[in-house]
Amino acid sequence: MRSYAFPGDIDERIMSIGSQPFMYMRTDEFSEINKESERILLDLIHCSQGRTIIYTGSGTGAMSAVVENYVKTKNKAIVIDGGSFGHRWFDLCQYYSVPVVHYQVPFAKDIDYDDLERVVADEKPDVFLCQHHETSSGQLFDLQRISDICHKNRVSIVVDVISTFLAEELNMDDLGIDICITSTQKGLNIPPGLSILFLSKNVDGYPFAHNGYYWDFNDNLSNLTRGQTPFSPATILYLQLHERLIQLKEEGGEYVNISSVRHRAGVFRKLCQGYGWPIPAEVPSYAITGFQTKDTKERKIFRGLIEKYQTFIMPGSIPGFYRVSHMGLQSDEELIELAARIREFEEA
Ligand SMILES: *Cc1c(COP(=O)(O)O)cnc(C)c1O
């Protein structure tokens, strides 16, 4: 089996943790592991003196937590909706009755930042919600420009970096981002099931709201101070996360990982060019390659790859549009083979 869907192929050392006996979680040993994970995570995203909350739950769980605990305390939000993940912020604001400006961006297009700046100045939101990378299309947004606009207008910034953490350069301190969210099945390249919230020192002591028992920030933060979680954690995943973080550190940290993601993206994009598959994203993230094929009727590529080669890629919302993740283990040769197989089914 080969996977170019999230989280991609995973290192064997990490996988093997899942088949071994594991410790009881209400112990000092488990607390130490979690405290070390927090320290490494904060280093990797450059969030000095920040805090993390690690939730048992997928990325959307942490998005929901942010709206329940933080966005709900604000008067008005603005959401960048450039696809299904941006739209999720909008849905969450509506679900929790937060007044929200819906800023739509066409599929695979970049934001018109001058227009955005005018809208922010006019509407005066006090919290800004966006994705770093809209994973449904492959479009990367410019966090420096967003940060400039928000700081000029004194708007708090919350960014879903679920698909760019460890795949794109990201510095929370430099960008002045208040809250970031990620999850385990993307750049961290371990199985799905945990989501991670980064709270910068700017929100230290912030009077968070209490609109959800399970995701409550204060309850989770006070437990995490001693390395524990309020409820049963997915212990194995926490152990896999810790091992992966140690591994990332040993390999040289975030920049080494980012450059290997970038390398794989470069290899696959050359192949796309060769096979004549356009990449619609105006500014594509290195995290995935979203490309347009001629397989617009029957998803022959998707089914064929699974049935003949036990290989997964990700279909998109548009017929013939597919996405290949570059965040899992993959060699140049494997990418060359993958592209040839995609062509095999495109023409079948
Ligand atoms: C994967 C992803 C999510 C989270 O989805 P879950 O299925 O809840 O883990 C959210 N935002 C972005 C940008 C993503 O890529």
The ligand as a MOL file (V3000), in Angstrom:
LIG
                    3D

  0  0  0     0  0            999 V3000
M  V30 BEGIN CTAB
M  V30 COUNTS 15 15 0 0 0
M  V30 BEGIN ATOM
M  V30 1 C -7.2940 18.6540 7.2170 0
M  V30 2 C -7.6850 20.0460 7.4970 0
M  V30 3 C -8.5890 20.3790 8.5340 0
M  V30 4 C -9.1260 19.4280 9.5530 0
M  V30 5 O -9.8750 18.4250 9.1650 0
M  V30 6 P -10.1600 17.2090 10.1610 0
M  V30 7 O -10.7540 16.2140 9.2490 0
M  V30 8 O -11.1120 17.6860 11.1930 0
M  V30 9 O -8.8480 16.8060 10.7620 0
M  V30 10 C -8.8720 21.7120 8.7400 0
M  V30 11 N -8.3170 22.6840 7.9960 0
M  V30 12 C -7.4440 22.4060 7.0140 0
M  V30 13 C -6.8410 23.5330 6.2530 0
M  V30 14 C -7.1120 21.0930 6.7270 0
M  V30 15 O -6.2220 20.8210 5.7450 0
M  V30 END ATOM
M  V30 BEGIN BOND
M  V30 1 1 1 2
M  V30 2 1 2 3
M  V30 3 2 2 14
M  V30 4 1 3 4
M  V30 5 2 3 10
M  V30 6 1 4 5
M  V30 7 1 5 6
M  V30 8 2 6 7
M  V30 9 1 6 8
M  V30 10 1 6 9
M  V30 11 1 10 11
M  V30 12 2 11 12
M  V30 13 1 12 13
M  V30 14 1 12 14
M  V30 15 1 14 15
M  V30 END BOND
M  V30 END CTAB
M  END
